[in-house]
Amino acid sequence: MNLNEIYTTALNNVLDEMRKICPDIQHAFVYNQSGEIIAGSADTPQKVMARVVDAFDDIFERAEA
């Protein structure tokens, strides 16, 4: 297991624990500055996470302007 896999596993565990503590959280994921999705809850479709990342990137671009 390489270092990235260890971080991904740890982040997935944190997201799962957050969702257990706060059941109102339905979808959670973590992505890096380049837009790569690092970890995410198993029941959140990859397509949904990608759309959210794109939306956040648009917001960040507008905020910088």
CHARMM-style PDB file with segment names, atoms N, HN, CA, C and O in Angstrom:
ATOM      1  N   MET     1       0.860  -1.176   0.000  1.00  0.00      PROA
ATOM      2  CA  MET     1       0.000   0.000   0.000  1.00  0.00      PROA
ATOM      3  C   MET     1       0.903   1.236   0.000  1.00  0.00      PROA
ATOM      4  O   MET     1       1.784   1.370   0.850  1.00  0.00      PROA
ATOM      5  N   ASN     2       0.677   2.134  -0.957  1.00  0.00      PROA
ATOM      6  HN  ASN     2      -0.038   2.025  -1.648  1.00  0.00      PROA
ATOM      7  CA  ASN     2       1.511   3.328  -1.018  1.00  0.00      PROA
ATOM      8  C   ASN     2       0.935   4.437  -0.127  1.00  0.00      PROA
ATOM      9  O   ASN     2      -0.140   4.286   0.454  1.00  0.00      PROA
ATOM     10  N   LEU     3       1.654   5.529  -0.034  1.00  0.00      PROA
ATOM     11  HN  LEU     3       2.527   5.652  -0.506  1.00  0.00      PROA
ATOM     12  CA  LEU     3       1.277   6.619   0.872  1.00  0.00      PROA
ATOM     13  C   LEU     3      -0.062   7.241   0.501  1.00  0.00      PROA
ATOM     14  O   LEU     3      -0.851   7.568   1.387  1.00  0.00      PROA
ATOM     15  N   ASN     4      -0.337   7.413  -0.796  1.00  0.00      PROA
ATOM     16  HN  ASN     4       0.304   7.148  -1.516  1.00  0.00      PROA
ATOM     17  CA  ASN     4      -1.614   7.989  -1.226  1.00  0.00      PROA
ATOM     18  C   ASN     4      -2.791   7.111  -0.828  1.00  0.00      PROA
ATOM     19  O   ASN     4      -3.838   7.616  -0.423  1.00  0.00      PROA
ATOM     20  N   GLU     5      -2.624   5.807  -0.942  1.00  0.00      PROA
ATOM     21  HN  GLU     5      -1.773   5.396  -1.271  1.00  0.00      PROA
ATOM     22  CA  GLU     5      -3.692   4.886  -0.540  1.00  0.00      PROA
ATOM     23  C   GLU     5      -3.951   4.953   0.960  1.00  0.00      PROA
ATOM     24  O   GLU     5      -5.093   4.846   1.404  1.00  0.00      PROA
ATOM     25  N   ILE     6      -2.890   5.130   1.733  1.00  0.00      PROA
ATOM     26  HN  ILE     6      -1.962   5.218   1.372  1.00  0.00      PROA
ATOM     27  CA  ILE     6      -3.047   5.261   3.183  1.00  0.00      PROA
ATOM     28  C   ILE     6      -3.825   6.522   3.516  1.00  0.00      PROA
ATOM     29  O   ILE     6      -4.745   6.487   4.333  1.00  0.00      PROA
ATOM     30  N   TYR     7      -3.462   7.642   2.890  1.00  0.00      PROA
ATOM     31  HN  TYR     7      -2.714   7.671   2.227  1.00  0.00      PROA
ATOM     32  CA  TYR     7      -4.190   8.899   3.125  1.00  0.00      PROA
ATOM     33  C   TYR     7      -5.649   8.786   2.694  1.00  0.00      PROA
ATOM     34  O   TYR     7      -6.546   9.261   3.390  1.00  0.00      PROA
ATOM     35  N   THR     8      -5.879   8.160   1.555  1.00  0.00      PROA
ATOM     36  HN  THR     8      -5.150   7.774   0.990  1.00  0.00      PROA
ATOM     37  CA  THR     8      -7.248   8.006   1.062  1.00  0.00      PROA
ATOM     38  C   THR     8      -8.077   7.174   2.022  1.00  0.00      PROA
ATOM     39  O   THR     8      -9.223   7.515   2.314  1.00  0.00      PROA
ATOM     40  N   THR     9      -7.509   6.095   2.509  1.00  0.00      PROA
ATOM     41  HN  THR     9      -6.577   5.818   2.272  1.00  0.00      PROA
ATOM     42  CA  THR     9      -8.217   5.251   3.469  1.00  0.00      PROA
ATOM     43  C   THR     9      -8.524   6.022   4.746  1.00  0.00      PROA
ATOM     44  O   THR     9      -9.635   5.940   5.271  1.00  0.00      PROA
ATOM     45  N   ALA    10      -7.551   6.766   5.245  1.00  0.00      PROA
ATOM     46  HN  ALA    10      -6.649   6.832   4.819  1.00  0.00      PROA
ATOM     47  CA  ALA    10      -7.755   7.553   6.461  1.00  0.00      PROA
ATOM     48  C   ALA    10      -8.830   8.619   6.256  1.00  0.00      PROA
ATOM     49  O   ALA    10      -9.683   8.809   7.123  1.00  0.00      PROA
ATOM     50  N   LEU    11      -8.799   9.307   5.131  1.00  0.00      PROA
ATOM     51  HN  LEU    11      -8.106   9.152   4.426  1.00  0.00      PROA
ATOM     52  CA  LEU    11      -9.804  10.334   4.855  1.00  0.00      PROA
ATOM     53  C   LEU    11     -11.192   9.728   4.702  1.00  0.00      PROA
ATOM     54  O   LEU    11     -12.175  10.298   5.176  1.00  0.00      PROA
ATOM     55  N   ASN    12     -11.279   8.587   4.049  1.00  0.00      PROA
ATOM     56  HN  ASN    12     -10.481   8.124   3.663  1.00  0.00      PROA
ATOM     57  CA  ASN    12     -12.580   7.911   3.928  1.00  0.00      PROA
ATOM     58  C   ASN    12     -13.123   7.526   5.299  1.00  0.00      PROA
ATOM     59  O   ASN    12     -14.323   7.644   5.545  1.00  0.00      PROA
ATOM     60  N   ASN    13     -12.248   7.067   6.194  1.00  0.00      PROA
ATOM     61  HN  ASN    13     -11.272   6.972   5.994  1.00  0.00      PROA
ATOM     62  CA  ASN    13     -12.673   6.735   7.550  1.00  0.00      PROA
ATOM     63  C   ASN    13     -13.169   7.969   8.296  1.00  0.00      PROA
ATOM     64  O   ASN    13     -14.169   7.905   9.011  1.00  0.00      PROA
ATOM     65  N   VAL    14     -12.478   9.082   8.131  1.00  0.00      PROA
ATOM     66  HN  VAL    14     -11.666   9.134   7.551  1.00  0.00      PROA
ATOM     67  CA  VAL    14     -12.910  10.331   8.773  1.00  0.00      PROA
ATOM     68  C   VAL    14     -14.272  10.755   8.242  1.00  0.00      PROA
ATOM     69  O   VAL    14     -15.146  11.142   9.017  1.00  0.00      PROA
ATOM     70  N   LEU    15     -14.458  10.687   6.940  1.00  0.00      PROA
ATOM     71  HN  LEU    15     -13.747  10.373   6.310  1.00  0.00      PROA
ATOM     72  CA  LEU    15     -15.747  11.059   6.354  1.00  0.00      PROA
ATOM     73  C   LEU    15     -16.867  10.155   6.858  1.00  0.00      PROA
ATOM     74  O   LEU    15     -17.968  10.629   7.139  1.00  0.00      PROA
ATOM     75  N   ASP    16     -16.597   8.871   6.972  1.00  0.00      PROA
ATOM     76  HN  ASP    16     -15.703   8.486   6.744  1.00  0.00      PROA
ATOM     77  CA  ASP    16     -17.603   7.940   7.493  1.00  0.00      PROA
ATOM     78  C   ASP    16     -17.961   8.264   8.942  1.00  0.00      PROA
ATOM     79  O   ASP    16     -19.133   8.234   9.316  1.00  0.00      PROA
ATOM     80  N   GLU    17     -16.951   8.573   9.755  1.00  0.00      PROA
ATOM     81  HN  GLU    17     -15.999   8.597   9.451  1.00  0.00      PROA
ATOM     82  CA  GLU    17     -17.215   8.919  11.157  1.00  0.00      PROA
ATOM     83  C   GLU    17     -17.997  10.229  11.264  1.00  0.00      PROA
ATOM     84  O   GLU    17     -18.886  10.358  12.106  1.00  0.00      PROA
ATOM     85  N   MET    18     -17.667  11.195  10.411  1.00  0.00      PROA
ATOM     86  HN  MET    18     -16.945  11.091   9.727  1.00  0.00      PROA
ATOM     87  CA  MET    18     -18.418  12.466  10.410  1.00  0.00      PROA
ATOM     88  C   MET    18     -19.884  12.219  10.093  1.00  0.00      PROA
ATOM     89  O   MET    18     -20.771  12.815  10.704  1.00  0.00      PROA
ATOM     90  N   ARG    19     -20.127  11.347   9.146  1.00  0.00      PROA
ATOM     91  HN  ARG    19     -19.407  10.862   8.650  1.00  0.00      PROA
ATOM     92  CA  ARG    19     -21.511  11.061   8.760  1.00  0.00      PROA
ATOM     93  C   ARG    19     -22.251  10.305   9.853  1.00  0.00      PROA
ATOM     94  O   ARG    19     -23.469  10.438   9.977  1.00  0.00      PROA
ATOM     95  N   LYS    20     -21.534   9.512  10.649  1.00  0.00      PROA
ATOM     96  HN  LYS    20     -20.545   9.404  10.548  1.00  0.00      PROA
ATOM     97  CA  LYS    20     -22.161   8.826  11.779  1.00  0.00      PROA
ATOM     98  C   LYS    20     -22.530   9.821  12.880  1.00  0.00      PROA
ATOM     99  O   LYS    20     -23.591   9.708  13.495  1.00  0.00      PROA
ATOM    100  N   ILE    21     -21.660  10.783  13.122  1.00  0.00      PROA
ATOM    101  HN  ILE    21     -20.799  10.875  12.623  1.00  0.00      PROA
ATOM    102  CA  ILE    21     -21.896  11.779  14.166  1.00  0.00      PROA
ATOM    103  C   ILE    21     -22.971  12.770  13.737  1.00  0.00      PROA
ATOM    104  O   ILE    21     -23.808  13.173  14.544  1.00  0.00      PROA
ATOM    105  N   CYS    22     -22.945  13.155  12.483  1.00  0.00      PROA
ATOM    106  HN  CYS    22     -22.264  12.827  11.828  1.00  0.00      PROA
ATOM    107  CA  CYS    22     -23.897  14.126  11.935  1.00  0.00      PROA
ATOM    108  C   CYS    22     -24.712  13.440  10.834  1.00  0.00      PROA
ATOM    109  O   CYS    22     -24.340  13.512   9.662  1.00  0.00      PROA
ATOM    110  N   PRO    23     -25.805  12.785  11.188  1.00  0.00      PROA
ATOM    111  CA  PRO    23     -26.568  12.045  10.175  1.00  0.00      PROA
ATOM    112  C   PRO    23     -27.216  12.936   9.114  1.00  0.00      PROA
ATOM    113  O   PRO    23     -27.685  12.435   8.092  1.00  0.00      PROA
ATOM    114  N   ASP    24     -27.249  14.245   9.344  1.00  0.00      PROA
ATOM    115  HN  ASP    24     -26.869  14.653  10.174  1.00  0.00      PROA
ATOM    116  CA  ASP    24     -27.796  15.150   8.342  1.00  0.00      PROA
ATOM    117  C   ASP    24     -26.884  15.292   7.126  1.00  0.00      PROA
ATOM    118  O   ASP    24     -27.329  15.717   6.060  1.00  0.00      PROA
ATOM    119  N   ILE    25     -25.623  14.943   7.284  1.00  0.00      PROA
ATOM    120  HN  ILE    25     -25.262  14.598   8.150  1.00  0.00      PROA
ATOM    121  CA  ILE    25     -24.687  14.992   6.158  1.00  0.00      PROA
ATOM    122  C   ILE    25     -24.977  13.793   5.266  1.00  0.00      PROA
ATOM    123  O   ILE    25     -24.824  12.644   5.679  1.00  0.00      PROA
ATOM    124  N   GLN    26     -25.393  14.074   4.048  1.00  0.00      PROA
ATOM    125  HN  GLN    26     -25.517  15.007   3.712  1.00  0.00      PROA
ATOM    126  CA  GLN    26     -25.752  12.988   3.135  1.00  0.00      PROA
ATOM    127  C   GLN    26     -24.602  12.602   2.220  1.00  0.00      PROA
ATOM    128  O   GLN    26     -24.409  11.423   1.924  1.00  0.00      PROA
ATOM    129  N   HSD    27     -23.842  13.586   1.773  1.00  0.00      PROA
ATOM    130  HN  HSD    27     -23.999  14.544   2.013  1.00  0.00      PROA
ATOM    131  CA  HSD    27     -22.742  13.333   0.847  1.00  0.00      PROA
ATOM    132  C   HSD    27     -21.526  14.112   1.324  1.00  0.00      PROA
ATOM    133  O   HSD    27     -21.636  15.268   1.732  1.00  0.00      PROA
ATOM    134  N   ALA    28     -20.373  13.472   1.270  1.00  0.00      PROA
ATOM    135  HN  ALA    28     -20.283  12.533   0.938  1.00  0.00      PROA
ATOM    136  CA  ALA    28     -19.143  14.141   1.678  1.00  0.00      PROA
ATOM    137  C   ALA    28     -17.990  13.620   0.825  1.00  0.00      PROA
ATOM    138  O   ALA    28     -17.934  12.439   0.480  1.00  0.00      PROA
ATOM    139  N   PHE    29     -17.075  14.525   0.495  1.00  0.00      PROA
ATOM    140  HN  PHE    29     -17.120  15.484   0.775  1.00  0.00      PROA
ATOM    141  CA  PHE    29     -15.883  14.117  -0.238  1.00  0.00      PROA
ATOM    142  C   PHE    29     -14.799  15.158  -0.040  1.00  0.00      PROA
ATOM    143  O   PHE    29     -15.066  16.279   0.392  1.00  0.00      PROA
ATOM    144  N   VAL    30     -13.575  14.774  -0.362  1.00  0.00      PROA
ATOM    145  HN  VAL    30     -13.358  13.863  -0.713  1.00  0.00      PROA
ATOM    146  CA  VAL    30     -12.408  15.643  -0.242  1.00  0.00      PROA
ATOM    147  C   VAL    30     -11.721  15.666  -1.594  1.00  0.00      PROA
ATOM    148  O   VAL    30     -11.536  14.630  -2.232  1.00  0.00      PROA
ATOM    149  N   TYR    31     -11.342  16.868  -2.022  1.00  0.00      PROA
ATOM    150  HN  TYR    31     -11.492  17.710  -1.503  1.00  0.00      PROA
ATOM    151  CA  TYR    31     -10.589  16.971  -3.275  1.00  0.00      PROA
ATOM    152  C   TYR    31      -9.435  17.932  -3.093  1.00  0.00      PROA
ATOM    153  O   TYR    31      -9.456  18.774  -2.195  1.00  0.00      PROA
ATOM    154  N   ASN    32      -8.427  17.810  -3.944  1.00  0.00      PROA
ATOM    155  HN  ASN    32      -8.410  17.127  -4.673  1.00  0.00      PROA
ATOM    156  CA  ASN    32      -7.246  18.654  -3.812  1.00  0.00      PROA
ATOM    157  C   ASN    32      -7.350  19.885  -4.697  1.00  0.00      PROA
ATOM    158  O   ASN    32      -8.346  20.081  -5.394  1.00  0.00      PROA
ATOM    159  N   GLN    33      -6.323  20.701  -4.664  1.00  0.00      PROA
ATOM    160  HN  GLN    33      -5.514  20.541  -4.099  1.00  0.00      PROA
ATOM    161  CA  GLN    33      -6.323  21.977  -5.378  1.00  0.00      PROA
ATOM    162  C   GLN    33      -6.425  21.811  -6.892  1.00  0.00      PROA
ATOM    163  O   GLN    33      -6.916  22.705  -7.581  1.00  0.00      PROA
ATOM    164  N   SER    34      -5.972  20.692  -7.405  1.00  0.00      PROA
ATOM    165  HN  SER    34      -5.573  19.966  -6.845  1.00  0.00      PROA
ATOM    166  CA  SER    34      -6.048  20.478  -8.849  1.00  0.00      PROA
ATOM    167  C   SER    34      -7.378  19.861  -9.282  1.00  0.00      PROA
ATOM    168  O   SER    34      -7.578  19.589 -10.466  1.00  0.00      PROA
ATOM    169  N   GLY    35      -8.284  19.640  -8.333  1.00  0.00      PROA
ATOM    170  HN  GLY    35      -8.122  19.861  -7.372  1.00  0.00      PROA
ATOM    171  CA  GLY    35      -9.607  19.133  -8.660  1.00  0.00      PROA
ATOM    172  C   GLY    35      -9.735  17.625  -8.624  1.00  0.00      PROA
ATOM    173  O   GLY    35     -10.781  17.084  -8.982  1.00  0.00      PROA
ATOM    174  N   GLU    36      -8.688  16.937  -8.197  1.00  0.00      PROA
ATOM    175  HN  GLU    36      -7.838  17.377  -7.906  1.00  0.00      PROA
ATOM    176  CA  GLU    36      -8.727  15.478  -8.111  1.00  0.00      PROA
ATOM    177  C   GLU    36      -9.447  15.067  -6.828  1.00  0.00      PROA
ATOM    178  O   GLU    36      -9.111  15.541  -5.743  1.00  0.00      PROA
ATOM    179  N   ILE    37     -10.424  14.198  -6.953  1.00  0.00      PROA
ATOM    180  HN  ILE    37     -10.697  13.813  -7.835  1.00  0.00      PROA
ATOM    181  CA  ILE    37     -11.180  13.724  -5.802  1.00  0.00      PROA
ATOM    182  C   ILE    37     -10.332  12.678  -5.082  1.00  0.00      PROA
ATOM    183  O   ILE    37      -9.971  11.649  -5.652  1.00  0.00      PROA
ATOM    184  N   ILE    38     -10.023  12.964  -3.818  1.00  0.00      PROA
ATOM    185  HN  ILE    38     -10.316  13.800  -3.355  1.00  0.00      PROA
ATOM    186  CA  ILE    38      -9.130  12.108  -3.045  1.00  0.00      PROA
ATOM    187  C   ILE    38      -9.912  11.044  -2.281  1.00  0.00      PROA
ATOM    188  O   ILE    38      -9.519   9.878  -2.242  1.00  0.00      PROA
ATOM    189  N   ALA    39     -11.015  11.456  -1.681  1.00  0.00      PROA
ATOM    190  HN  ALA    39     -11.334  12.403  -1.713  1.00  0.00      PROA
ATOM    191  CA  ALA    39     -11.824  10.530  -0.879  1.00  0.00      PROA
ATOM    192  C   ALA    39     -13.273  10.973  -0.960  1.00  0.00      PROA
ATOM    193  O   ALA    39     -13.569  12.152  -1.153  1.00  0.00      PROA
ATOM    194  N   GLY    40     -14.161  10.021  -0.810  1.00  0.00      PROA
ATOM    195  HN  GLY    40     -13.920   9.063  -0.654  1.00  0.00      PROA
ATOM    196  CA  GLY    40     -15.580  10.350  -0.840  1.00  0.00      PROA
ATOM    197  C   GLY    40     -16.416   9.233  -0.267  1.00  0.00      PROA
ATOM    198  O   GLY    40     -15.996   8.076  -0.236  1.00  0.00      PROA
ATOM    199  N   SER    41     -17.608   9.587   0.190  1.00  0.00      PROA
ATOM    200  HN  SER    41     -17.950  10.527   0.165  1.00  0.00      PROA
ATOM    201  CA  SER    41     -18.501   8.572   0.741  1.00  0.00      PROA
ATOM    202  C   SER    41     -18.924   7.620  -0.379  1.00  0.00      PROA
ATOM    203  O   SER    41     -19.088   8.020  -1.532  1.00  0.00      PROA
ATOM    204  N   ALA    42     -19.090   6.375  -0.014  1.00  0.00      PROA
ATOM    205  HN  ALA    42     -18.957   6.051   0.923  1.00  0.00      PROA
ATOM    206  CA  ALA    42     -19.353   5.323  -0.998  1.00  0.00      PROA
ATOM    207  C   ALA    42     -20.674   5.511  -1.727  1.00  0.00      PROA
ATOM    208  O   ALA    42     -20.805   5.102  -2.880  1.00  0.00      PROA
ATOM    209  N   ASP    43     -21.649   6.122  -1.074  1.00  0.00      PROA
ATOM    210  HN  ASP    43     -21.542   6.454  -0.137  1.00  0.00      PROA
ATOM    211  CA  ASP    43     -22.964   6.264  -1.708  1.00  0.00      PROA
ATOM    212  C   ASP    43     -23.105   7.541  -2.531  1.00  0.00      PROA
ATOM    213  O   ASP    43     -24.183   7.818  -3.058  1.00  0.00      PROA
ATOM    214  N   THR    44     -22.036   8.318  -2.647  1.00  0.00      PROA
ATOM    215  HN  THR    44     -21.160   8.092  -2.220  1.00  0.00      PROA
ATOM    216  CA  THR    44     -22.063   9.510  -3.487  1.00  0.00      PROA
ATOM    217  C   THR    44     -21.496   9.154  -4.856  1.00  0.00      PROA
ATOM    218  O   THR    44     -20.330   8.774  -4.959  1.00  0.00      PROA
ATOM    219  N   PRO    45     -22.305   9.272  -5.909  1.00  0.00      PROA
ATOM    220  CA  PRO    45     -21.810   8.922  -7.246  1.00  0.00      PROA
ATOM    221  C   PRO    45     -20.642   9.815  -7.679  1.00  0.00      PROA
ATOM    222  O   PRO    45     -20.616  11.009  -7.378  1.00  0.00      PROA
ATOM    223  N   GLN    46     -19.703   9.233  -8.371  1.00  0.00      PROA
ATOM    224  HN  GLN    46     -19.724   8.264  -8.616  1.00  0.00      PROA
ATOM    225  CA  GLN    46     -18.528   9.958  -8.869  1.00  0.00      PROA
ATOM    226  C   GLN    46     -18.953  11.142  -9.741  1.00  0.00      PROA
ATOM    227  O   GLN    46     -18.326  12.200  -9.706  1.00  0.00      PROA
ATOM    228  N   LYS    47     -20.005  10.960 -10.510  1.00  0.00      PROA
ATOM    229  HN  LYS    47     -20.514  10.100 -10.539  1.00  0.00      PROA
ATOM    230  CA  LYS    47     -20.496  12.011 -11.406  1.00  0.00      PROA
ATOM    231  C   LYS    47     -20.953  13.241 -10.606  1.00  0.00      PROA
ATOM    232  O   LYS    47     -20.708  14.377 -11.011  1.00  0.00      PROA
ATOM    233  N   VAL    48     -21.604  13.009  -9.493  1.00  0.00      PROA
ATOM    234  HN  VAL    48     -21.804  12.086  -9.164  1.00  0.00      PROA
ATOM    235  CA  VAL    48     -22.074  14.108  -8.640  1.00  0.00      PROA
ATOM    236  C   VAL    48     -20.887  14.851  -8.036  1.00  0.00      PROA
ATOM    237  O   VAL    48     -20.862  16.082  -8.016  1.00  0.00      PROA
ATOM    238  N   MET    49     -19.902  14.097  -7.541  1.00  0.00      PROA
ATOM    239  HN  MET    49     -19.922  13.098  -7.557  1.00  0.00      PROA
ATOM    240  CA  MET    49     -18.717  14.739  -6.960  1.00  0.00      PROA
ATOM    241  C   MET    49     -17.992  15.584  -8.003  1.00  0.00      PROA
ATOM    242  O   MET    49     -17.531  16.683  -7.696  1.00  0.00      PROA
ATOM    243  N   ALA    50     -17.888  15.087  -9.223  1.00  0.00      PROA
ATOM    244  HN  ALA    50     -18.262  14.194  -9.473  1.00  0.00      PROA
ATOM    245  CA  ALA    50     -17.204  15.834 -10.283  1.00  0.00      PROA
ATOM    246  C   ALA    50     -17.939  17.126 -10.602  1.00  0.00      PROA
ATOM    247  O   ALA    50     -17.304  18.155 -10.832  1.00  0.00      PROA
ATOM    248  N   ARG    51     -19.276  17.090 -10.620  1.00  0.00      PROA
ATOM    249  HN  ARG    51     -19.792  16.254 -10.433  1.00  0.00      PROA
ATOM    250  CA  ARG    51     -20.049  18.313 -10.878  1.00  0.00      PROA
ATOM    251  C   ARG    51     -19.853  19.338  -9.771  1.00  0.00      PROA
ATOM    252  O   ARG    51     -19.733  20.533 -10.041  1.00  0.00      PROA
ATOM    253  N   VAL    52     -19.820  18.880  -8.539  1.00  0.00      PROA
ATOM    254  HN  VAL    52     -19.918  17.909  -8.319  1.00  0.00      PROA
ATOM    255  CA  VAL    52     -19.630  19.797  -7.412  1.00  0.00      PROA
ATOM    256  C   VAL    52     -18.243  20.422  -7.462  1.00  0.00      PROA
ATOM    257  O   VAL    52     -18.096  21.620  -7.224  1.00  0.00      PROA
ATOM    258  N   VAL    53     -17.231  19.629  -7.766  1.00  0.00      PROA
ATOM    259  HN  VAL    53     -17.350  18.655  -7.959  1.00  0.00      PROA
ATOM    260  CA  VAL    53     -15.870  20.160  -7.890  1.00  0.00      PROA
ATOM    261  C   VAL    53     -15.825  21.225  -8.978  1.00  0.00      PROA
ATOM    262  O   VAL    53     -15.215  22.276  -8.781  1.00  0.00      PROA
ATOM    263  N   ASP    54     -16.456  20.975 -10.116  1.00  0.00      PROA
ATOM    264  HN  ASP    54     -16.952  20.121 -10.275  1.00  0.00      PROA
ATOM    265  CA  ASP    54     -16.500  21.964 -11.197  1.00  0.00      PROA
ATOM    266  C   ASP    54     -17.196  23.244 -10.739  1.00  0.00      PROA
ATOM    267  O   ASP    54     -16.742  24.343 -11.059  1.00  0.00      PROA
ATOM    268  N   ALA    55     -18.282  23.113  -9.999  1.00  0.00      PROA
ATOM    269  HN  ALA    55     -18.651  22.221  -9.739  1.00  0.00      PROA
ATOM    270  CA  ALA    55     -19.006  24.287  -9.510  1.00  0.00      PROA
ATOM    271  C   ALA    55     -18.147  25.080  -8.534  1.00  0.00      PROA
ATOM    272  O   ALA    55     -18.113  26.309  -8.595  1.00  0.00      PROA
ATOM    273  N   PHE    56     -17.450  24.384  -7.632  1.00  0.00      PROA
ATOM    274  HN  PHE    56     -17.477  23.386  -7.582  1.00  0.00      PROA
ATOM    275  CA  PHE    56     -16.567  25.079  -6.694  1.00  0.00      PROA
ATOM    276  C   PHE    56     -15.432  25.778  -7.432  1.00  0.00      PROA
ATOM    277  O   PHE    56     -15.061  26.896  -7.075  1.00  0.00      PROA
ATOM    278  N   ASP    57     -14.879  25.139  -8.449  1.00  0.00      PROA
ATOM    279  HN  ASP    57     -15.181  24.231  -8.740  1.00  0.00      PROA
ATOM    280  CA  ASP    57     -13.812  25.766  -9.224  1.00  0.00      PROA
ATOM    281  C   ASP    57     -14.294  27.056  -9.878  1.00  0.00      PROA
ATOM    282  O   ASP    57     -13.569  28.050  -9.898  1.00  0.00      PROA
ATOM    283  N   ASP    58     -15.511  27.046 -10.412  1.00  0.00      PROA
ATOM    284  HN  ASP    58     -16.101  26.238 -10.396  1.00  0.00      PROA
ATOM    285  CA  ASP    58     -16.076  28.264 -11.002  1.00  0.00      PROA
ATOM    286  C   ASP    58     -16.223  29.364  -9.953  1.00  0.00      PROA
ATOM    287  O   ASP    58     -15.928  30.528 -10.224  1.00  0.00      PROA
ATOM    288  N   ILE    59     -16.675  28.998  -8.767  1.00  0.00      PROA
ATOM    289  HN  ILE    59     -16.915  28.052  -8.547  1.00  0.00      PROA
ATOM    290  CA  ILE    59     -16.833  29.980  -7.686  1.00  0.00      PROA
ATOM    291  C   ILE    59     -15.470  30.557  -7.298  1.00  0.00      PROA
ATOM    292  O   ILE    59     -15.332  31.769  -7.128  1.00  0.00      PROA
ATOM    293  N   PHE    60     -14.464  29.690  -7.159  1.00  0.00      PROA
ATOM    294  HN  PHE    60     -14.575  28.706  -7.297  1.00  0.00      PROA
ATOM    295  CA  PHE    60     -13.122  30.160  -6.796  1.00  0.00      PROA
ATOM    296  C   PHE    60     -12.531  31.073  -7.855  1.00  0.00      PROA
ATOM    297  O   PHE    60     -11.876  32.061  -7.523  1.00  0.00      PROA
ATOM    298  N   GLU    61     -12.750  30.761  -9.118  1.00  0.00      PROA
ATOM    299  HN  GLU    61     -13.282  29.959  -9.388  1.00  0.00      PROA
ATOM    300  CA  GLU    61     -12.252  31.604 -10.210  1.00  0.00      PROA
ATOM    301  C   GLU    61     -12.897  32.988 -10.159  1.00  0.00      PROA
ATOM    302  O   GLU    61     -12.215  33.995 -10.345  1.00  0.00      PROA
ATOM    303  N   ARG    62     -14.186  33.044  -9.913  1.00  0.00      PROA
ATOM    304  HN  ARG    62     -14.741  32.226  -9.761  1.00  0.00      PROA
ATOM    305  CA  ARG    62     -14.886  34.322  -9.826  1.00  0.00      PROA
ATOM    306  C   ARG    62     -14.453  35.102  -8.601  1.00  0.00      PROA
ATOM    307  O   ARG    62     -14.373  36.330  -8.644  1.00  0.00      PROA
ATOM    308  N   ALA    63     -14.176  34.412  -7.518  1.00  0.00      PROA
ATOM    309  HN  ALA    63     -14.241  33.415  -7.483  1.00  0.00      PROA
ATOM    310  CA  ALA    63     -13.749  35.081  -6.294  1.00  0.00      PROA
ATOM    311  C   ALA    63     -12.380  35.719  -6.461  1.00  0.00      PROA
ATOM    312  O   ALA    63     -12.114  36.779  -5.895  1.00  0.00      PROA
ATOM    313  N   GLU    64     -11.504  35.073  -7.242  1.00  0.00      PROA
ATOM    314  HN  GLU    64     -11.721  34.212  -7.701  1.00  0.00      PROA
ATOM    315  CA  GLU    64     -10.181  35.638  -7.480  1.00  0.00      PROA
ATOM    316  C   GLU    64     -10.250  36.893  -8.334  1.00  0.00      PROA
ATOM    317  O   GLU    64      -9.427  37.796  -8.184  1.00  0.00      PROA
ATOM    318  N   ALA    65     -11.226  36.953  -9.226  1.00  0.00      PROA
ATOM    319  HN  ALA    65     -11.895  36.219  -9.348  1.00  0.00      PROA
ATOM    320  CA  ALA    65     -11.361  38.132 -10.085  1.00  0.00      PROA
ATOM    321  C   ALA    65     -11.838  39.282  -9.254  1.00  0.00      PROA
ATOM    322  OT1 ALA    65     -12.023  40.384  -9.772  1.00  0.00      PROA
TER     323      ALA     65
END
